[in-house]
Amino acid sequence: MTTPDVPRAGEWLARLKQREQRVRRPELIVEGVLRRMVGLTLEAEGCTAPVGARCQIQTAGGGGLVAEVVGFSGDRLYLMPTGDMHGLTPNARVVPLTGGSAVRIGPGVLGRVLDGAGRPLDGAGPLEADTELPLVGRTINPLGRAPIRTPLDVGVRAINALLTVGRGQRMGLFAGTGVGKSVLLGMMTRYTNADVVVVGLIGERGREVKEFIEDILGEEGRQRAVVVAAPADESPLMRLHGAMLATSIAEYFRDQGKQVLLLMDSLSRFAQAQREIGLAIGEPPTTKGYPPSVFAKLPKLVERAGNGPQGGGSITAFYTVLAEGDDQNDPVADAARGILDGHIVLTRALADQGHYPAIDIEQSVSRAMINITEPAHRKLVQRFKQLYSLYRQNQDLISVGAYQKGSDARIDEAIAMQPRLMQFLRQNVDEKMSVDQSLKDLVNLLGIERP
């Protein structure tokens, strides 16, 4: 029989005493040590904290790095840092912090630019925030939500007339890179009729943050807007927190009875951040490298938007979804279509022709449109789509001259109307089109009496 190693036995006894102390005094904060670092994942031993709690890790220079508990195995905690990991050493002290992932929000956030942790980035002084809210939000009883019954004017003719959006609706903007989704978001930011605009720039280029604030929002637009920026060089946890913070701010103003427009660019970067975290703590990749937690997090984020109780405020949300390689069947895009109330597809073929906004009417749909428009309006939309689709189906024959005029009266009409249909879908960036004007233009285009 071998005798136990004395140092190991002493370490085991010390750990046992720590556990006894936690049982006797639950409020006692017990420090642990950093045992392992693999990639973005830190493993701490000797301390206990729930998932979502924060811990501070001592660095070599005497500073502290804040990390969040994202999982555990046995008596070890898996931590994900919120900042740069330079300076961490083996056996560094790990101290659990009191309080969870909550942020302070108030009317003073209007006109401000924040990072994923709710800290000001604009150098305009401290925030005037008096309400503390959790990042994860709260669940709303689906039977307690007000139904979508009121159209929302987004200032874009193609959307107002053919893909009408209602207050409290959640829409996706599906597009590849460089086809104009950020420009379309900017147009809606300026032109949408909303009390408060919350913009979440998640995982995008840092250059776009300043350009969006100065060129798209402008001084007037900033007065009613809040921008949350978590660029691509931030840690995956901060990108995740940025999306949740933007949603928490929108919830705060909705609870005050405000009509809120939430624009998030992009939902795909949120999913990719969760994929990095999930893979780092050992989750198995299931669908094209995405672990199951990604598809559990997406609906939890999206379901927080929408209408509040009857007579209260609303959050109308637009989420951009980046179709990798212009593949509309990308796992995130496919999952997003199932949990959103409609989708607007931007195509590269239209963008390459200089057609902006590059909205593909055939592939786009607003699921709430039937509840917020009159039958005569829907009849006009159906007529527009029939003419548009008929031309697209026969475009190859028409282009090579194989179609003979007079062979089909419907195709002849579609060919004659095609230039006017395409002109209707185009709109300059600095041009605002109201719902009434959009419908009037649609009536004039199709020559049918206005509903």
BELTAPE-V377905 format. One line per field, one symbol per residue. ss: DSSP state (~ for helix, > for strand, _ for the rest). burial: # if it has 24 or more other C-alpha atoms within 12 Angstrom, else .. A space follows every 50 residues. Layout:
ss = ???
burial = ???
This chain:
ss = _____~~~~~~~~~~~~~~~~~~~_______>>>>>>>__>>>>>_____ ___>>>>>_____>>>>>>>>>>__>>>>>>___________>>>>____ _>>>>_~~~___>>_____>__________>>>>_______~~~______ >>____~~~~~~__>>___>>>>>>_____~~~~~~~~~~~____>>>>> >>___~~~~~~~~~~~~~~~~~__>>>>>>_____~~~~~~~~~~~~~~~ ~~~~~___>>>>>>>_~~~~~~~~~~~~~~____>>>__>>~~~~~~~~~ ~~___>>______>>>>>>>>>_~~~____~~~~~~~~~__>>>>>_~~~ ~~______>_____>>__~~~~__~~~~~~~~~~~~~~~~~~~_~~~~~_ ________~~~~~~~~~~~~~~~~~_________~~~~~~~~~~~~____ _
burial = .................##..........######.#..########### .#######.....#########...########.#..#...######... ######################....#.....#####.......###### ################################################## ####...##..##..##...##.#########.################# #####..########################........######.#### ########...############....#.########.##########.. ....########.#######.##...##.##.#########..#...... ..........#.###.##..##.####.#..#####.######.##.... .
